[in-house]
Amino acid sequence: MAHQIGDYILRGELRNTRANGVYGWLEFAPDVGVHVELTGNLRGQLSRKHIKFSTPRSKQTGKDPFETLPEEVERLADRQIGVIGDVNLSRVRVPTIPLTEFTQLDRDQQDRFSEEKDCLYLEWYSQNGRVVAEIIDPDIEFLDERQAKETEPPEFESTNSSLDSGIAETYLEMEGRAIADADLAAELAGDFDDDLDSELDADEAFDSDDDGSGDDESDDPYGLFAPDLDRSVADALKPPGGTPENLLDEDGGPVTPRSWDEVIPGLDPEIKAMYEQWDEIFEGKKDEPVSYLFETPLRLPPPDRVTSDEEAQSLVVAILAQLALLSVAVDVCEHYTPQQTYHLLMTEILPTAKVHPNLAASRMVQHYSTSDHCDACEAAFDAQYNADQLNDDDEDENDSEDIV
């Protein structure tokens, strides 16, 4: 059964300027909505376009629309991943009288008591299954490249109580303290320090006192951080009494991670169970092959028997719809055809991909990408990298000339 959400949408934005990807957002009420990251393409006059739209409902005033949202809308994952289904912009006849009265009329009378209006029909398959938005009489604006760069996606409040209450943030802050692996602790500390360095890069560019001598002070030009920051972060991630000498057990393996009861004394049992499941997801010890977890068995022919993009596309949609239910996304680059995508799914991804059975409940997403296997993407990445390196070298030369 499809999630019918068209009647509850206020406004939205969809971008299909790159082949095989549709991105955007849908708003149901002020600060309440979902972000969309779907594989596939819009069709017809919407193909490869960037649109913003609003609905007649967005112009209504009165009762707060958030109070009227049904449970099926509130259950939607905040970040909709999956695959595009049927999409079209067409003209439909809409009754001008109550529907109960309209259905009692014969065809000629129905024509008299109806009028033609635009209908934006959107269908996709996500973590929530099939989702349909049939939007009558939308006000659609087609954006050009300049306008597209000026738009910023809105930030929405999560409809998931656990995420909204900061439980996820607490987990991410405390997770390192439940891990006894010294290498991971050092890695986390290094990542933290790298983030601080990147935050300061822009400021350092304007520091005229920097003589390029490479002193440690240049890493922290304002003296904001303690000299032993790395060690302090690493120590905070160790279990009580943890030192490089006693982080290994008698067999030479890492000691058992601390329990959440020890990390956060008095932790609510439901939250503890949630954290423990998230631990399982990150550790991957209970992952299962995705093909074992498909809700509906699929009859999939060998790739060499699929001879057209049209046939391959229907198979790709069926596979990605099943993967989306598991909170697994496959990002398809602009270079891949449906046949190439189907071949990659059948030979590389489905035979090896594993996922935690309850990943979708955590609202986390596991990604696979065709760009990891695409020669054109690799060439484009290398070209961009070389161009960036050349720009960096030019900037270094200019800086040296300024110093001289």
N, C-alpha and C positions, 0 to 999 in steps of 0.2 A: 504494500500500500504506500502510495506516494505522500510525502509531506507537502501539502498544498499551502504555500505561503504568500501567494500573490496579493491577497486581500490585505495583508498586514505590512506591506512595504511602503515606506514613505518616499524614499529616493535611493539612488544608487549610481555606481560608476563601473563600467566594464571596459577593459583594454585588451584588444587583440591585435596590436600593431606588430607583434612578432608571431610568426607561424607556430602553431602547436601549443600556444599558451594563452589562457584567458585569466586576467587578474583584475581585482577590483574590490568593491564592497557593496553591501546592501544595508540600509538603515531601517529599523522598525519603529524606533522612537528616539527622542533625543538621547544621545550617548549609548544607545543600544542597537547592536547590529552584528553582522558577521563580515569577515574578510574572505575573499574568494581567490583561490590559487588552483586553477583547473587545467588539466591537459586537454587539448583539442582546439577547435576554432569556432568562432561565430560564423553564421552562414548568410547567404543572400546579400542584401544591401548592408548588413552589419559586418560582413567579412573583412578582416584586417582593419577594423575601425576602432576608434576610441570614443565612447559615448558616455554622457551623463544624462540622467533622466530623473524626473519626479512624477509622482502620481497625484490624481485628484485628492486622495486621502491626505497628502501632505499639506493641502491648503485648508483642511478642516480645522476648526478651533473648538475649544470646549474641554471635555474630559481628557485627562492624560492618556494618550494611546497606549502607553506601556502597561497600564492596568488591565487592558483588554486583550493582551497578547495571549494566545492559547499555549498550552503546554508543549505542543509539537514545535512551536517556534522557539520557546525557551530551551528546548532540548537540543537545538542545533549546536553543533560544535562551532566555537567562535571562529575557527580557522577552517574553512571548507576546502578540503583537498579532494581530488578525484578526477572525474572525466566528464566532459561536456556530452550531453545527449542531443536532443532535438532543440534547435533554436531558430526562431523565425520572427519576422515582423510582418504582420498581415492586417487585412481589414476584415472585421467581423461585425455581425449585426447584434446590437445590444437592446434588450427590451427597455421601453420607456415607461412601463407599468410594472407593478409587483410581479415577480416571477410566477407566483401561484396562479395569478390571473392569466398571465401570458401563456402558460402551458395549456390552458383550457381552450385557447383560440385555434381556429384552423389556419392553414398556411397563409391565405390571403390576408386574414386579419392580423396575423403576426407581422407581416410586412408593414402594415399600417401603424402598428404600435411598437416599432423598433427603428433603430437608426444605425448607420455604419460608423464604426470608430476603429482607430488603430488598436492593435493588440500585440504587445511584446510577450512572446512565449519563450520562457527559459526552462530548460530541463538539464539536470546534471545528476551524477551519482557520487555520493560522498560517504563520510563515516556514518551518516544517518540514513544511508540508502538512497532511494530515488527522491529527488526534490524537484518540485514543479512550481514555477512562478508565472501565473497568467495575469498580466498587468494590462488592464483596459484603459485606453485613452491616456497613455503616458505623454509627458512633455519631454521630447528627446532632443538633446543637443550633441551634434557631432563636433568633436574637438580636433583642431589641427595640432601639429607638432609643437608649436610655440605655446599654445594653451595647455597642452598636456604637461609640459615641463613646469607650469605654474601651479598645477593642482597638487594638493597633499592629501593622502588618505586620512580619514578621521580616526580618532582613537575611541574605541568603544569599551564600556564597562563589561566585564565578563558576566555572563548569566549563570556561570558555574560557581556555587557558593564557596567551594573549597579554594578555588583560585582567587575569588574576590576577597576572601578574608585574609589573604597573605600566607596561607598554609604552604603553597608552592614556593614562595620566596624564602620562607623559613627553612624549608628542606634544602634548597640550593645553598643557603648560607651555612647550614650545619652539616651538610653531607660530608665534607672533608674531615670533620671531626669523628665521623663514624668509620673512617677508613684508616687502616694501619699500614698501608703501603707507602714506604718512604719515597720511592721513585715518583708515585703519583702526587704525593705531597709536594715534592720539589717541583714537579711539572706545574701544579696549580699555582705555586708561588711564583714560578717563572712567568706564567701567563699573566698573572696579576701585575707583575712588574712591567711586562711588555705593554699591557694596556695603559699603565701610567706613563710610560715613555711616549706612546702615541698621543696621549692627551696633551703632552707638553711640546710635541713637535712644532705646532704652530707658534707657540710662544717663543720657543728657542730661535725660530727664524728671525725674530725681531730683537734678539738679544745682542746688541752691538758690542757688549763687553767680551763676547766669546772669541777667543783668539785661535780656536781650533787646535789647542794643545792636547786635547784628549783627556784632561783631568777629570776625575770622578765628579767634581762639582758640576760639570756641564750636563750631567744626567739629571740634576735637580737644581736648576739655576736659582730657584727661590727658597731653597732650604725647607721645602714642605714636608719631606719624609725623613724618617730616622735612617741613619747609615746602615743599620742592621735590619732593614725592612724585610729582605728576603728570608733571613733566619727567623724573624719573628713570625712571619706567615707560616713558614714550614713547621715551626714549633707548635703553632696553634692547631695545625692539622694532625698532630700526633696524638695517640692515646696517652693517658696519664703515664708518666715515666718512660715514654717512648723515646728511644735514642737510636741512632743508626746501628748500634751494636745489638739491641734487643728487639728489633722489629722482625726478626726471623724466628720461627719456632725451631724445635729440636731437629726437624727433618730438613731445615734450610728453606722452608716456604714461609710466606707472610703469615703473621699471627692472625687469629680470628678477629674480624672487625668488631668494634664495640656495638652492643645492642642499643636501640633507640631509647630504651628505659634508662640506660646509663648516660646517653648523650643529653637527653632532655627529661630529667626526673619529673614524674607526674604527668607525662604526656597522655592525652586523651586516647583511649583504646582504638577508636575509629581512625583517628589521625595516624596512630602508630601503624595500624594495618595498612593504611594507604602508603605510608613511607616505606614499609617493608616490601610492598608490591613494586614501588618505584625502584627500590634497590634491586629487585629481581630483574626489572627491565634494563637497568644500566649494566648489571653484571652479565646478562644474557644467558644465564645458566638454565633457564626454563623455556628458552625460545624453541619454537617448533617450526617445521617447514611450512611456508605459507600455503602450499597446495593442500596440506592436510587440514587447514583451517577454513578453506573456502566454504561459504554458507550453502552455495549451490554447485553441485558437480558440473564441470564444463567438459564438453566434447570438443577437443582441440585437435585439428589436423596437423600433420607435420608441416613445418614452414615451406618445404619445397613443393607442397601441393597447393599452396595458396598463391594464385597467379595474378591477382589484381589487387590494387590498393583498396578498392571498394569492399572486397571480401575481407581483406586484412583489417580494415578499419572497424568493421562490426565485431571482429574477434578481439581486437585491441580494447574496444569499449567494454566488452564483456569481462575481460581480464582485469582491467583497471577498476571497474566497478566493484569486483570482488576484493581486490587489494585495498580499495578505499575503506571498505567495511572493517578492515584490520588496521586502519590508520597508516597505510603504506601508500606513498605517492611515487609515481614514476614521471619525472620531468623529461619531456621530449624536446630536444633542441630543434631549431628551425631547419636543420639540414636533413633530418630523418623523415623518410616516407613511412606510410602505414605498414608496408611490407617489411621494411627494415626494422621498424619498431616491434612488429610481431616476431620476427626472427630473433631479435635480441631477448625478448621476453621468454621465448621458448628454449633458447639455447644457453642463456647466461643467468637470467634473473630467477625465473621460476625453479630451475633445478637446484639453486643454491641458497635462495633467500630464506631467512628464518626470522621469526618475530614472536614476541611475547603474546600469548593468547588474549591478554587484557590490555594491550597497548592502547586501543581506542578509548577505553575508559579513563586512561590517564591524561587524555587530550594531547599526548605527544605524537609526533609524526616521524616516521622513518622514510627517508628519501633514497631513491635510486635515480640515476640520470643517464640518458643516452650520451651526453657530452663526454662522459668518461670513456666512451668507446668510439667517439667520432673523430676522424682525422681532420675534418674541416674545423671543428671546434678547437682541436689542439693547435692547428696552424694559426687560427685567429688569436688564441691565447698567447702563443709564442710571439706573434707579431706585436701584440699590445705590450707584452712584457719588454721586448726589445725597444719599442718606442718610449716606454716609461724610463728605461735605463738610460737611453740617449738624452732624454729631457733632464734627468737627474745629473748626468755628466755635464751638460751645458750649464745648468744652474751652479754646479760646483766651480766650473771655470769662471763664470761671471762673479761668483763670490770671491774667488782668488784675485781677480783683477781689481775688485773693489778694495780689497785689503791692501794690495800693492799701491 
